[in-house]
Amino acid sequence: MMTTTRRQLFFGSTAWAAMRALPAADATMLKAAIIGHTGAGDYGHGIERVFQNMSDVSVVAVADPHEGGRAKAQAASGAAKGYADYRDMLAKEKPDLVAIGPRWATEHHAMAMAALESGAHLYLEKPFSITLAEADDVLRLAKVNQRRVAVAHVSRMAPSVLRLEKALREGLIGDVLEIHTVGKMGSRAGGQDMMVLGLHVFDLARLFGGEVQWCQARVSYHGKSVILADAKESPTDKVGPVVGDDIFATFAMDSGVNVTFRSRVGLEKATGPFGMEIIGTRGIVRMHAGFAPTLSLLTEPNRAATTRVENWQDWTGGVEPAADAKFEGLTGYDASHRRVVRDWLQSIAENREPLGSGERAMKAMEMAHGVFQSGITGQRVEFPLLKRTHPLLAD
């Protein structure tokens, strides 16, 4: 059983105090540019608006090969100029900051490398990239060029999540034993659900549970174990090859915490919103994830208590209920993006890694790729993964 001292080591430091009132990173006006691709991932959840109404950032340009989409994004972002080719924009504008917007990850690597080579810091929609090798490339170049990379895992920066991390370290539910995570499990259930929504819960599982040691997974399609030939390009969100409509995975964390992930077609109504359940020796926390997570707490750790709704209490940890949904006069995804962006700018000024860093995003994606690898091979997979190409593509 873990002691308080060990939990402190495994859960890491919290930025709750700093996040209560994030200042602008610097009094200097920074030049920002936005890259999107209408019809090929568009602009994620409003990434064309991530710099709106910021007194310390000027949006100089937006790039999009689609004329109509470019005009809309330029109007939404307030960009001074529009370009059809992002490389042309980077060469001429030389921005300090670049936001890469497409939900499809197919162009993320090329866009990120070009932006880093131009000297910019990066903010990317998730997934970070298609392969771990691509993510490694971006992180390596960012380190060489001393640039900061942040990824839009927005749940990570919600005030309630930051407060929960601190409360867990302080013993809110005793020693954390298990974290059970689920995807959304709608029409994308299985591999695509894991690569789109699973990355958020994997990032949070690492926040609360530490580093992954190994993974064992079962992946099936229509009731049969999958093989490599079953893999196909993700049908809607282009996030690389995916496989399976039923996934169950177990991760062993270096803290001693055990983490599971489930995504099975047809379970959307049964399980509710995607999220997690954190089980401790003295209680359980349930989180419905998203840009404004909701949390509930059970302080009677017995099987009978978990089934009675009246035993579960809303938990805020002193955070105002509206705090997750609002920030700097913004609401919804705009507020969530702004929190990540503010910390990213602060990390640039303070010469540190962002809390929603590219490395964290790579490791969340590594968990998903570990599931695919274990599901295909039927074997336990050790971390970090040695195979950095895609696990569903033959070498």
C-alpha positions as CSV (number, residue, x, y, z in Angstrom):
1,M,0.0,0.0,0.0
2,M,1.3,3.4,-0.9
3,T,2.3,6.0,1.7
4,T,1.7,9.7,1.4
5,T,5.3,10.3,0.6
6,R,5.2,7.8,-2.3
7,R,2.0,9.3,-3.7
8,Q,3.6,12.7,-3.7
9,L,6.4,11.3,-5.8
10,F,4.1,9.5,-8.2
11,F,1.5,12.2,-8.7
12,G,4.0,15.0,-9.3
13,S,3.5,18.7,-8.6
14,T,0.2,20.6,-9.1
15,A,-0.3,24.0,-10.6
16,W,-3.5,24.7,-8.8
17,A,-2.3,27.8,-7.1
18,A,-0.8,29.2,-10.3
19,M,-3.9,28.4,-12.4
20,R,-6.3,30.3,-10.1
21,A,-5.2,33.6,-11.8
22,L,-2.9,33.0,-14.8
23,P,-1.2,36.2,-15.9
24,A,-0.2,37.0,-19.5
25,A,3.2,35.4,-20.3
26,D,4.9,38.7,-21.2
27,A,4.1,42.3,-21.8
28,T,5.6,42.0,-25.3
29,M,3.1,41.5,-28.1
30,L,3.6,38.1,-29.7
31,K,2.8,37.3,-33.3
32,A,0.6,34.3,-33.8
33,A,-0.5,32.3,-36.9
34,I,-3.1,29.6,-37.4
35,I,-2.9,26.6,-39.7
36,G,-6.1,24.8,-40.7
37,H,-7.3,22.7,-43.6
38,T,-11.0,22.9,-44.3
39,G,-12.3,19.5,-45.5
40,A,-9.3,17.7,-43.9
41,G,-9.9,18.1,-40.2
42,D,-10.9,21.8,-40.2
43,Y,-10.0,23.6,-37.0
44,G,-10.8,21.1,-34.2
45,H,-12.9,22.5,-31.4
46,G,-12.5,26.2,-32.3
47,I,-8.7,26.4,-32.6
48,E,-9.1,29.3,-35.0
49,R,-10.3,31.3,-32.0
50,V,-7.6,30.3,-29.4
51,F,-6.0,33.8,-29.5
52,Q,-9.2,35.9,-29.7
53,N,-9.2,39.1,-27.7
54,M,-5.8,38.6,-26.2
55,S,-4.0,41.9,-25.4
56,D,-0.6,40.3,-25.6
57,V,-1.0,38.3,-28.9
58,S,-1.6,39.6,-32.4
59,V,-3.0,37.1,-35.0
60,V,-1.0,38.0,-38.1
61,A,-2.3,35.3,-40.5
62,V,-4.3,32.1,-41.1
63,A,-3.4,29.5,-43.7
64,D,-5.9,27.2,-45.3
65,P,-5.9,25.8,-48.9
66,H,-9.7,26.0,-49.0
67,E,-10.7,29.6,-50.0
68,G,-14.1,29.6,-48.3
69,G,-12.8,28.0,-45.1
70,R,-9.8,30.4,-45.0
71,A,-12.1,33.4,-45.2
72,K,-14.3,32.0,-42.3
73,A,-11.2,31.3,-40.2
74,Q,-9.7,34.6,-40.9
75,A,-12.9,36.4,-39.8
76,A,-13.2,34.2,-36.6
77,S,-9.5,34.7,-35.6
78,G,-9.2,38.3,-36.6
79,A,-6.2,37.5,-38.6
80,A,-4.8,40.3,-40.7
81,K,-3.9,38.1,-43.7
82,G,-4.9,34.8,-45.2
83,Y,-2.6,32.3,-47.1
84,A,-3.4,29.2,-49.1
85,D,0.0,27.6,-48.3
86,Y,1.1,27.5,-44.7
87,R,4.8,27.2,-45.7
88,D,4.4,30.5,-47.5
89,M,2.8,32.0,-44.5
90,L,5.5,30.8,-42.1
91,A,8.3,32.1,-44.4
92,K,6.7,35.6,-44.8
93,E,5.2,36.2,-41.4
94,K,7.7,34.5,-39.1
95,P,5.3,34.1,-36.2
96,D,6.3,33.5,-32.6
97,L,3.3,31.2,-32.0
98,V,1.6,28.7,-34.3
99,A,-1.7,26.9,-33.6
100,I,-2.2,23.8,-35.7
101,G,-5.9,23.1,-35.9
102,P,-7.0,20.1,-38.0
103,R,-8.7,17.3,-36.0
104,W,-7.3,14.9,-38.6
105,A,-3.7,14.1,-37.6
106,T,-2.5,13.3,-41.1
107,E,-0.8,16.6,-41.6
108,H,0.3,17.4,-38.0
109,H,3.8,16.2,-38.4
110,A,4.6,18.2,-41.6
111,M,2.8,21.3,-40.2
112,A,4.6,21.0,-36.8
113,M,8.0,20.5,-38.3
114,A,7.6,23.4,-40.7
115,A,6.4,25.7,-37.8
116,L,9.3,24.7,-35.6
117,E,11.8,25.2,-38.4
118,S,10.4,28.7,-38.8
119,G,11.2,29.4,-35.1
120,A,7.7,29.2,-33.6
121,H,6.3,27.6,-30.5
122,L,3.4,25.2,-31.1
123,Y,-0.1,24.6,-30.0
124,L,-1.7,21.5,-31.6
125,E,-5.1,19.9,-31.7
126,K,-5.0,16.2,-30.6
127,P,-4.0,13.5,-31.5
128,F,-0.4,14.8,-31.6
129,S,0.5,12.8,-34.6
130,I,-0.1,9.5,-36.5
131,T,2.9,7.6,-35.2
132,L,5.2,7.8,-32.1
133,A,8.1,8.3,-34.5
134,E,6.5,11.5,-35.8
135,A,5.9,12.7,-32.3
136,D,9.5,12.0,-31.4
137,D,10.6,14.0,-34.4
138,V,8.6,17.0,-33.3
139,L,9.7,16.8,-29.7
140,R,13.4,16.4,-30.7
141,L,13.3,19.4,-33.0
142,A,11.5,21.5,-30.4
143,K,14.2,20.6,-27.8
144,V,17.0,21.5,-30.2
145,N,15.3,24.8,-31.1
146,Q,14.3,25.5,-27.5
147,R,10.6,25.8,-28.5
148,R,7.6,24.8,-26.3
149,V,4.9,22.4,-27.6
150,A,1.5,22.2,-26.0
151,V,-1.4,19.9,-27.1
152,A,-5.2,20.5,-26.6
153,H,-5.8,18.0,-23.9
154,V,-8.1,20.5,-22.3
155,S,-9.5,18.4,-19.5
156,R,-6.1,18.4,-18.0
157,M,-6.3,22.1,-17.2
158,A,-9.8,22.4,-15.8
159,P,-9.7,23.9,-12.3
160,S,-11.6,21.0,-10.9
161,V,-9.1,18.5,-12.3
162,L,-6.1,20.6,-10.9
163,R,-7.8,20.7,-7.5
164,L,-8.6,16.9,-7.7
165,E,-4.9,16.1,-8.4
166,K,-3.9,18.0,-5.3
167,A,-6.7,16.5,-3.2
168,L,-5.8,13.0,-4.2
169,R,-2.2,13.6,-3.1
170,E,-3.6,14.9,0.2
171,G,-5.5,11.7,0.8
172,L,-9.0,12.6,-0.3
173,I,-9.8,8.9,-0.8
174,G,-6.9,7.3,0.9
175,D,-4.4,5.5,-1.2
176,V,-5.4,5.3,-4.8
177,L,-5.7,1.7,-5.9
178,E,-7.3,1.6,-9.3
179,I,-8.4,3.9,-12.1
180,H,-11.1,2.6,-14.5
181,T,-11.5,4.7,-17.7
182,V,-14.1,4.5,-20.5
183,G,-14.4,6.0,-23.9
184,K,-17.6,7.5,-25.3
185,M,-18.6,4.2,-26.9
186,G,-20.9,5.6,-29.5
187,S,-20.7,5.0,-33.3
188,R,-16.8,5.2,-33.0
189,A,-16.6,2.6,-30.2
190,G,-13.4,0.6,-30.1
191,G,-10.2,1.7,-31.8
192,Q,-11.4,5.1,-33.1
193,D,-13.0,6.0,-29.8
194,M,-9.7,5.2,-28.1
195,M,-7.7,7.4,-30.4
196,V,-10.1,10.3,-30.2
197,L,-11.5,10.4,-26.6
198,G,-9.4,7.8,-25.0
199,L,-6.4,10.0,-25.3
200,H,-8.0,12.5,-22.8
201,V,-8.6,9.8,-20.2
202,F,-5.1,8.3,-20.7
203,D,-3.6,11.7,-20.1
204,L,-5.6,12.0,-16.9
205,A,-4.8,8.5,-15.8
206,R,-1.1,9.4,-16.1
207,L,-1.7,12.6,-14.1
208,F,-3.3,10.7,-11.2
209,G,-1.5,7.3,-11.6
210,G,2.1,8.0,-12.8
211,E,4.1,6.4,-15.6
212,V,3.0,3.2,-17.4
213,Q,5.1,0.1,-16.9
214,W,3.2,-2.4,-19.1
215,C,-0.1,-3.0,-20.9
216,Q,-2.1,-6.2,-21.6
217,A,-5.2,-5.8,-23.9
218,R,-7.9,-7.8,-25.5
219,V,-9.2,-6.3,-28.8
220,S,-12.1,-7.9,-30.7
221,Y,-14.4,-7.1,-33.7
222,H,-17.8,-8.7,-33.9
223,G,-16.8,-11.0,-31.1
224,K,-13.6,-12.3,-32.6
225,S,-10.0,-11.5,-31.7
226,V,-8.5,-9.0,-34.2
227,I,-5.6,-9.6,-36.5
228,L,-3.4,-7.1,-38.3
229,A,-5.5,-7.6,-41.5
230,D,-8.6,-6.2,-39.7
231,A,-7.0,-2.8,-39.2
232,K,-8.3,0.1,-41.4
233,E,-8.0,3.8,-41.7
234,S,-10.3,5.5,-39.1
235,P,-13.5,6.2,-40.9
236,T,-14.3,9.7,-39.7
237,D,-11.6,11.4,-37.7
238,K,-8.4,10.6,-39.6
239,V,-6.2,9.5,-36.7
240,G,-4.3,6.7,-38.4
241,P,-5.2,3.0,-38.6
242,V,-7.6,1.6,-36.0
243,V,-9.1,-1.8,-35.2
244,G,-11.8,-3.4,-33.0
245,D,-15.2,-2.5,-31.8
246,D,-14.5,-3.9,-28.3
247,I,-11.4,-3.0,-26.3
248,F,-10.5,-3.9,-22.7
249,A,-7.0,-3.0,-21.5
250,T,-5.1,-3.1,-18.3
251,F,-2.1,-0.9,-17.5
252,A,0.3,-1.3,-14.6
253,M,1.6,2.1,-13.4
254,D,4.9,2.6,-11.6
255,S,3.0,4.0,-8.6
256,G,1.3,0.6,-8.0
257,V,-2.0,1.9,-9.3
258,N,-3.8,-0.3,-11.9
259,V,-5.6,1.4,-14.8
260,T,-8.1,-0.1,-17.1
261,F,-9.7,1.2,-20.3
262,R,-13.0,0.0,-21.9
263,S,-14.6,0.9,-25.2
264,R,-17.3,-1.4,-26.6
265,V,-19.9,-0.7,-29.2
266,G,-23.4,-0.3,-27.7
267,L,-22.4,0.7,-24.2
268,E,-22.8,4.5,-24.6
269,K,-26.2,4.7,-22.7
270,A,-25.1,2.2,-20.1
271,T,-22.0,4.0,-19.0
272,G,-22.8,7.7,-19.7
273,P,-20.2,10.3,-20.7
274,F,-16.6,9.2,-21.2
275,G,-14.5,9.6,-18.1
276,M,-13.2,7.6,-15.2
277,E,-13.7,6.2,-11.7
278,I,-10.8,6.5,-9.2
279,I,-10.9,3.9,-6.4
280,G,-9.1,4.5,-3.2
281,T,-8.9,2.8,0.2
282,R,-11.3,5.3,1.7
283,G,-13.5,6.4,-1.2
284,I,-14.3,6.6,-4.9
285,V,-14.2,9.6,-7.3
286,R,-16.2,9.6,-10.5
287,M,-15.4,12.0,-13.3
288,H,-17.4,12.7,-16.4
289,A,-14.8,14.2,-18.6
290,G,-14.9,16.9,-21.3
291,F,-14.1,20.6,-21.5
292,A,-16.0,21.1,-18.2
293,P,-15.6,17.9,-16.2
294,T,-18.1,17.0,-13.4
295,L,-17.0,15.1,-10.3
296,S,-18.8,13.1,-7.6
297,L,-17.4,11.5,-4.5
298,L,-18.4,8.5,-2.5
299,T,-16.8,8.2,1.0
300,E,-18.2,4.8,1.9
301,P,-16.0,2.2,0.2
302,N,-18.3,-0.7,0.2
303,R,-20.1,-2.4,-2.7
304,A,-23.6,-1.7,-1.5
305,A,-23.0,2.0,-1.1
306,T,-21.9,2.5,-4.7
307,T,-25.3,1.4,-6.0
308,R,-27.3,4.1,-4.1
309,V,-27.4,7.5,-5.9
310,E,-28.0,9.3,-2.6
311,N,-24.6,8.3,-1.3
312,W,-22.8,10.1,-4.1
313,Q,-22.1,13.8,-3.6
314,D,-21.1,16.4,-6.1
315,W,-17.4,17.4,-5.4
316,T,-15.8,20.7,-6.3
317,G,-13.0,20.9,-3.8
318,G,-13.8,24.5,-3.3
319,V,-13.8,25.4,-7.0
320,E,-16.8,27.5,-8.1
321,P,-19.2,25.3,-10.2
322,A,-18.9,27.7,-13.2
323,A,-15.1,27.9,-13.1
324,D,-14.5,25.0,-15.5
325,A,-16.9,26.4,-18.1
326,K,-15.6,30.1,-18.0
327,F,-12.3,31.8,-18.2
328,E,-11.2,35.3,-19.3
329,G,-14.8,36.0,-20.4
330,L,-14.9,32.9,-22.6
331,T,-17.1,29.9,-22.3
332,G,-17.1,26.2,-23.4
333,Y,-14.2,25.0,-25.5
334,D,-13.0,28.6,-26.0
335,A,-12.4,28.9,-22.2
336,S,-10.8,25.4,-22.1
337,H,-8.4,26.2,-24.9
338,R,-7.5,29.6,-23.3
339,R,-6.4,27.9,-20.1
340,V,-4.0,25.6,-22.0
341,V,-2.8,28.5,-24.1
342,R,-2.2,30.7,-21.0
343,D,-0.1,28.0,-19.4
344,W,1.7,27.5,-22.7
345,L,2.6,31.2,-22.9
346,Q,3.6,31.2,-19.2
347,S,5.9,28.1,-19.9
348,I,7.6,30.0,-22.7
349,A,8.2,33.0,-20.4
350,E,9.4,30.8,-17.5
351,N,11.5,28.4,-19.7
352,R,9.7,25.3,-18.5
353,E,7.5,22.6,-20.1
354,P,3.7,23.4,-20.4
355,L,1.4,21.4,-18.2
356,G,-0.3,20.1,-21.3
357,S,3.0,19.4,-23.0
358,G,3.8,17.6,-26.2
359,E,5.6,14.9,-24.2
360,R,2.5,14.2,-22.2
361,A,0.4,14.0,-25.4
362,M,3.0,11.6,-26.9
363,K,2.7,9.4,-23.8
364,A,-1.1,9.3,-23.9
365,M,-0.8,8.3,-27.6
366,E,1.8,5.7,-26.6
367,M,-0.8,4.1,-24.2
368,A,-3.3,3.8,-27.1
369,H,-0.6,2.3,-29.4
370,G,0.4,-0.1,-26.7
371,V,-3.3,-1.3,-26.6
372,F,-3.2,-2.0,-30.3
373,Q,0.1,-3.8,-30.1
374,S,-0.9,-6.0,-27.3
375,G,-4.4,-6.7,-28.8
376,I,-2.8,-7.8,-32.1
377,T,0.0,-9.9,-30.6
378,G,-1.9,-11.2,-27.6
379,Q,1.2,-10.4,-25.5
380,R,2.0,-8.0,-22.6
381,V,3.7,-4.9,-23.9
382,E,6.5,-3.1,-21.9
383,F,6.8,0.7,-21.9
384,P,8.3,2.8,-23.3
385,L,7.3,1.1,-26.6
386,L,10.3,0.1,-28.7
387,K,8.2,0.1,-31.9
388,R,7.7,3.8,-32.8
389,T,6.1,3.2,-36.2
390,H,2.4,2.4,-36.2
391,P,1.5,-0.9,-34.4
392,L,-1.2,-1.6,-37.0
393,L,1.1,-1.2,-40.0
394,A,3.5,-4.0,-41.0
395,D,7.1,-2.9,-40.9
